[in-house]
Structures are given as C-alpha cells and as structure tokens.
Amino acid sequence: MAKNRDSNFELLRVISMFMVLGLHANFIALGEPSAEYIGANPIGAFLRYSNEALCIVAVNVFVLISGWFGIRPTMRKLTTLLFQCLFFSLSLIAVVAFTDTSLRFSMVMKCIEMRDYWFIISYIALFIISPVLNAFTDSASRTTFKRVIIALLLMQSIYGWCFNDLAGYNRGYSIISFIELYLIARYVRTYSSKIFCRSFGGNFAIYVTLSLLIGSISFGVKAISGIEAENQFYYCSPLVVAASLYMLIAFSKLSFHCRFVNFAASSALAAYLLHQHLFVFPLFLSFSAQLYHKYELPLYAVAIVTFLSGVYLAGMALDQLRKWIFAFLSRQYIKINENKAI
C-alpha cells in the first residue's frame, strides 16, 4: 500500500464497516421495537430507530466508493477476493470442526458456497459487469447518462420500494441496485452537481438530517399504528440512497493521510467475513443481545462499541494471516511459471 495514499475514503470504509456491525447488533439482534416498548420507553426506542437509520447507508456507501473510483477488473483482483472469502470460510470451519463433532457436511458446503455472504455474490457480479458499465460511462453523453440514471431510479423507487419489492430488487440486496449505485457515483464524480455542499460539514449534516428523517418516519408509523414501516430501511429506498450519496460526498471533501487508517481499511471486508460467517453470526447476535439486556444505556453504548471494535480487530488480525499466505502462494506460483519458462 502506498504511504501517501489519501485516507478520506479509507476512513469511510472503516466507518461503513462499523455501521454494518452496528446494524446487525441492533434490529437483527434485538428485533424492531414493538409498539408496547415504544409506549413504555419512547426515548430508548427512538435512539434505536435513529441508530438503525444512521447506519443503514453502510452497504450503499461501499458500492458508491467502487463507483467513485471505478472498478478495473483483473484476474488477480478477483482471485484475491475469492481467496479471502474462502480463507475465512475454511478457517472458521476448521475451528468449529475441532469443537463440534456433530458438524454436518451440508453446513460446510453452505459456508463454501458463501450463501451467507450475499454482499460478496452481488459484488462479484458487479465486478464482472463493470467493464460494460465503464464503457457506457466513458462513451455516453451527459444527457444520456443522466436520463439512464433517472429512469433506473424511478424504476427502483416504484418497483423496489413503493410496491414493496417487485421485479427482483430484493430491497436493494441485488446486483440491480448495485449497478444503479455504481452509475450514480460515476456520474456525480464526472459531473459535479450544485445540489452538494462544498464543505464536509454541509454534506454530512444533510446525511444526518436525511437519516434522522428515515428513523423518525419509521418510529412514528410504528408508534401510531403499530405497523412496521419496513420499506424505510430498504437499501433501495430513495431517502437511503440520497443519505448514502451525501455521506460519500462529505468524505470526498476531506484530504488527509494516515497509515493506520489505510491499514485498517485494507481489512474492512475481513470484519464482514468474520462476523457474518454461518457459524459465527448466531454467536454475534446472541452476545449483542446479552449486552443490551445486561447494561443500562450509557454503559451499553460503551460495551457495544468495545465489542464491535473487538470484532473488527479480530477480523484484521486473521486477515494478516490471509495476506501472508496469499503472498506466499503468489510467490510460489511465479517461481513455478519462471521454471517452466526456462
């Protein structure tokens, strides 16, 4: 990694991964607050809705970053990504195999097939199709580019959000939504827009405002009607997409260098692969819930941040072993090819 690599987007990657961990430790681990809970503890419930709304941009931000810089697919990059995924799957399977003699072959195959890594599967599809998207963004006129994005956003807003997830949008858990986010980021970077502020603070304030609006709507609907406004937290929700974009733009206004941030960001995906693993995720959810029920709010905030930091650091540590093994195998592969050439 280059020492002078700008760290603004690297910091955004780290923050976004913490947001992913925070999402899973909130509504997924604890469930959405019930109407009864809201009535008994409105402040606590609103804080949980706000946290969910502030963090829901995380996945979109990861894809937007890829669109901002553009994916330049190579076989080595794809091999590195697949090796990282298989390394975490197989390493954790090996740990479980030593501690659980009842481990089933079908469970092992689910891990190898990456069925719990939906993001990886969608991202690999985006990786494969990126040359086509890059060719379009490089050749299309600004007008055509804008019209395509608007049309795609309208389709997504109508069929993926308003009509409660039709046409395969899958709440934004899909390659269709990833393509749209990729194109949006490419457009915004190519043609800067006046709708964005010039400063970090202005854009970040809009991200916070939009996120709190999402949380307030969901909180209000549940408190008044008892019905879950689930589509407010869809990744393909117009408000979620807008909040994600403003967060991206906010960090694009920063410029600083920090080797530790860059180092931590290089293993951001490792935290996802670790905690989302089929065998680890139930433990992650269970421990997150235990912390919530054990501590009052101030201490809980400290406890959950400490726990999530520990998960991230554990992923980083295991990822260093993965990097060493991959580098070693790469050197051996090069030596074999050199010997063949001789």
C-alpha positions in Angstrom: 0.0 0.0 0.0 1.3 3.4 -0.9 2.4 5.5 2.1 0.9 8.7 0.6 -2.5 7.2 -0.3 -5.3 9.6 0.7 -7.2 8.3 3.7 -10.6 10.0 3.4 -12.3 7.2 1.6 -10.3 4.6 3.6 -11.7 6.1 6.8 -15.2 6.0 5.2 -14.7 2.2 4.5 -13.8 1.7 8.2 -16.8 3.7 9.4 -19.1 1.9 7.0 -18.0 -1.5 8.2 -18.6 -0.4 11.8 -22.1 0.7 10.6 -22.7 -2.8 9.2 -21.7 -4.3 12.6 -24.0 -1.8 14.3 -26.9 -2.7 12.0 -26.6 -6.3 12.9 -26.2 -5.6 16.6 -29.4 -3.5 16.6 -32.6 -4.6 14.7 -31.3 -8.0 13.6 -30.0 -9.0 17.1 -32.8 -7.3 19.1 -35.7 -7.1 16.7 -37.5 -3.9 15.9 -39.0 -2.2 19.0 -42.6 -3.1 19.5 -45.4 -0.6 19.9 -45.6 -1.5 23.6 -41.9 -0.9 24.1 -42.2 2.4 22.3 -45.0 3.4 24.7 -43.0 2.4 27.7 -39.6 3.7 26.6 -40.0 6.2 23.7 -36.6 7.8 24.1 -34.8 4.4 24.1 -36.9 3.3 21.1 -36.2 6.5 19.2 -32.5 6.2 19.8 -32.6 2.6 18.3 -34.5 3.8 15.3 -32.1 6.7 14.8 -29.1 4.3 15.1 -30.6 2.0 12.5 -31.3 4.9 10.2 -27.8 6.4 10.6 -26.2 3.0 9.8 -28.4 1.8 7.0 -26.3 3.7 4.4 -23.3 1.4 5.0 -23.7 -1.1 2.2 -24.7 1.5 -0.3 -21.6 3.6 0.6 -19.3 0.6 -0.1 -20.8 0.3 -3.6 -20.7 4.0 -4.2 -17.0 4.1 -3.3 -16.4 1.5 -6.0 -18.4 3.6 -8.5 -16.5 6.7 -7.5 -13.1 5.2 -8.4 -14.4 2.7 -10.9 -13.7 -1.0 -10.8 -10.8 -2.1 -13.0 -11.3 -5.8 -13.1 -8.3 -8.1 -13.3 -7.9 -11.8 -12.7 -5.6 -11.1 -9.8 -8.1 -8.9 -8.0 -10.9 -11.5 -8.4 -8.6 -14.2 -7.2 -7.6 -12.1 -4.2 -11.3 -11.5 -3.3 -12.3 -15.2 -3.7 -9.2 -16.4 -1.8 -10.1 -14.0 1.1 -13.7 -15.3 1.2 -12.6 -19.0 1.1 -9.9 -18.4 3.7 -12.3 -17.1 6.2 -14.9 -19.7 5.4 -12.5 -22.6 5.7 -10.6 -21.2 8.7 -13.7 -20.8 10.7 -15.0 -24.2 9.6 -11.7 -25.8 10.8 -12.2 -24.1 14.2 -15.7 -25.4 14.5 -14.7 -28.9 13.4 -12.3 -29.1 16.4 -15.0 -28.1 18.8 -18.2 -29.6 17.4 -18.1 -33.3 16.4 -21.7 -33.1 15.1 -20.7 -30.7 12.2 -22.6 -31.7 9.1 -21.2 -31.8 5.6 -24.2 -29.8 4.3 -23.3 -26.9 6.7 -19.7 -27.0 5.4 -20.9 -26.7 1.8 -23.2 -23.8 2.7 -20.1 -22.0 4.0 -18.0 -22.8 1.0 -20.8 -21.7 -1.4 -20.9 -18.3 0.5 -24.7 -18.5 1.0 -24.5 -16.1 4.0 -22.3 -13.6 2.1 -25.0 -12.1 -0.1 -22.9 -8.9 -0.5 -19.9 -10.8 -1.9 -22.1 -12.6 -4.5 -23.7 -9.3 -5.7 -20.3 -7.5 -5.7 -18.7 -10.2 -7.8 -21.5 -9.8 -10.3 -20.8 -6.1 -10.3 -17.1 -6.8 -10.7 -17.8 -8.9 -13.8 -20.1 -6.5 -15.4 -18.0 -3.4 -14.6 -16.2 -3.2 -18.0 -19.6 -2.8 -19.6 -20.6 -0.1 -17.2 -17.3 1.7 -17.6 -17.6 1.6 -21.4 -21.1 3.2 -21.1 -19.9 5.9 -18.6 -16.9 6.7 -20.9 -18.9 7.0 -24.1 -22.3 8.3 -23.1 -23.2 11.9 -23.3 -24.0 13.7 -20.1 -27.7 13.9 -21.1 -27.9 10.2 -21.9 -26.1 9.3 -18.7 -28.5 11.5 -16.6 -31.6 10.1 -18.3 -30.5 6.5 -17.7 -29.8 7.1 -14.0 -33.2 8.9 -13.6 -35.0 6.1 -15.3 -33.3 3.5 -13.2 -34.0 5.4 -10.0 -37.7 5.7 -10.9 -37.9 2.0 -11.7 -36.3 1.2 -8.4 -38.3 3.6 -6.4 -41.6 2.3 -7.9 -41.0 -1.4 -8.1 -38.3 -1.9 -5.5 -39.7 0.4 -2.8 -43.3 1.7 -3.3 -44.7 -1.6 -4.5 -42.8 -3.5 -1.7 -40.0 -5.1 -3.6 -41.1 -6.3 -7.0 -39.0 -7.1 -10.2 -36.1 -8.7 -8.3 -34.8 -5.6 -6.5 -34.9 -7.6 -3.2 -34.9 -4.5 -1.0 -31.6 -3.4 -2.6 -29.8 -6.7 -1.8 -29.2 -7.2 -5.5 -27.0 -6.6 -8.5 -29.6 -4.3 -10.0 -29.3 -1.9 -7.1 -25.5 -2.2 -7.1 -25.4 -1.2 -10.8 -27.5 1.9 -10.1 -25.3 2.9 -7.2 -22.2 2.4 -9.3 -23.5 4.5 -12.1 -24.7 7.3 -9.7 -21.2 7.6 -8.2 -19.6 7.6 -11.6 -21.9 10.4 -12.8 -21.5 12.5 -9.7 -17.7 12.3 -9.8 -17.7 13.1 -13.6 -20.2 15.9 -13.5 -20.1 17.7 -10.1 -23.6 18.9 -9.1 -24.7 22.1 -7.4 -27.0 20.1 -5.0 -24.0 19.1 -3.0 -22.3 21.5 -0.5 -18.7 22.5 -0.9 -17.7 21.5 2.7 -17.6 18.3 4.6 -19.8 19.7 7.3 -22.6 20.7 5.0 -22.9 17.4 3.2 -22.5 15.4 6.4 -25.3 17.5 8.0 -27.6 16.6 5.1 -26.7 12.9 5.5 -27.6 13.1 9.2 -30.8 15.0 8.5 -32.0 12.5 5.9 -31.1 9.6 8.2 -33.0 11.0 11.1 -35.9 11.6 8.8 -35.9 7.9 7.9 -35.7 7.0 11.6 -38.5 9.4 12.6 -40.9 8.2 9.9 -40.3 4.6 10.9 -40.6 5.4 14.6 -43.8 7.5 14.1 -45.5 4.9 12.0 -44.8 2.1 14.5 -45.8 4.3 17.5 -49.1 5.4 16.0 -50.3 2.4 14.0 -48.2 -0.5 15.4 -47.2 -1.3 11.8 -43.6 -1.7 10.8 -42.5 0.8 8.1 -40.0 -1.8 6.9 -39.5 -0.2 3.4 -38.0 2.9 5.0 -34.9 0.8 5.7 -34.7 -0.8 2.3 -31.3 -0.2 0.7 -33.2 0.9 -2.5 -35.3 3.5 -0.6 -34.9 6.9 -2.2 -34.0 8.5 1.2 -31.5 5.8 2.0 -29.8 6.3 -1.5 -29.8 10.0 -1.0 -28.3 9.8 2.5 -25.7 7.4 1.3 -24.7 9.7 -1.5 -24.4 12.7 0.7 -22.2 10.7 3.1 -19.9 9.8 0.2 -19.7 13.4 -1.0 -19.0 14.6 2.6 -15.9 12.4 2.8 -14.8 13.3 -0.7 -14.2 16.8 0.7 -11.6 15.6 3.2 -7.9 15.3 2.4 -5.5 13.7 4.9 -3.1 10.8 5.2 -2.9 8.2 8.0 -1.1 4.9 7.6 -3.1 3.3 10.4 -6.4 4.2 8.8 -5.2 2.8 5.4 -4.0 -0.3 7.1 -7.3 -0.8 9.0 -9.3 -0.1 5.8 -7.4 -2.8 3.9 -9.1 -5.4 6.2 -12.5 -3.8 6.4 -14.1 -6.7 4.4 -12.5 -9.2 6.9 -14.7 -7.9 9.7 -17.8 -8.7 7.5 -16.5 -12.1 6.5 -15.7 -13.0 10.2 -18.9 -11.9 11.9 -21.3 -12.8 9.0 -20.0 -16.4 8.8 -22.7 -19.0 9.1 -21.2 -20.4 12.3 -20.2 -17.1 13.9 -23.2 -14.9 13.2 -25.6 -16.5 15.7 -22.9 -16.0 18.4 -22.5 -12.4 17.3 -26.2 -11.8 17.6 -26.6 -13.6 20.9 -23.7 -11.7 22.5 -25.0 -8.3 21.2 -28.4 -9.0 22.7 -26.8 -10.0 26.0 -25.0 -6.7 26.2 -28.2 -4.8 25.5 -30.2 -6.6 28.2 -27.4 -6.5 30.8 -26.5 -2.8 30.8 -28.3 0.4 31.0 -28.0 2.9 28.1 -24.7 4.7 28.9 -22.8 1.5 29.8 -24.4 -0.4 27.0 -23.1 2.2 24.5 -19.6 1.7 25.8 -19.9 -2.1 25.9 -21.3 -2.5 22.4 -18.7 -0.1 20.8 -16.0 -2.1 22.6 -17.4 -5.4 21.4 -17.8 -4.2 17.8 -14.2 -2.8 17.9 -13.0 -6.2 19.1 -14.8 -8.0 16.2 -13.2 -5.6 13.8 -9.7 -6.1 15.3 -10.2 -9.9 15.3 -11.0 -9.7 11.6 -7.9 -7.6 11.0 -5.7 -10.0 12.8 -7.0 -13.0 11.0 -6.7 -11.1 7.7 -3.0 -10.6 8.2 -2.5 -14.3 8.2 -4.6 -14.5 5.0 -2.4 -11.8 3.4 0.8 -13.7 4.3 -0.5 -17.0 2.9 -1.7 -15.4 -0.3 1.6 -13.6 -0.8 3.5 -16.9 -0.2 1.3 -18.8 -2.7 1.7 -16.0 -5.2 5.5 -16.2 -5.0 5.4 -19.9 -5.4 3.2 -19.6 -8.4 5.6 -17.1 -10.0 8.6 -19.3 -9.3 6.8 -22.3 -11.0 6.0 -20.3 -14.1 9.5 -19.0 -14.3 10.9 -22.5 -14.1 8.5 -23.6 -16.8 9.7 -20.7 -19.0 13.3 -21.9 -18.6 
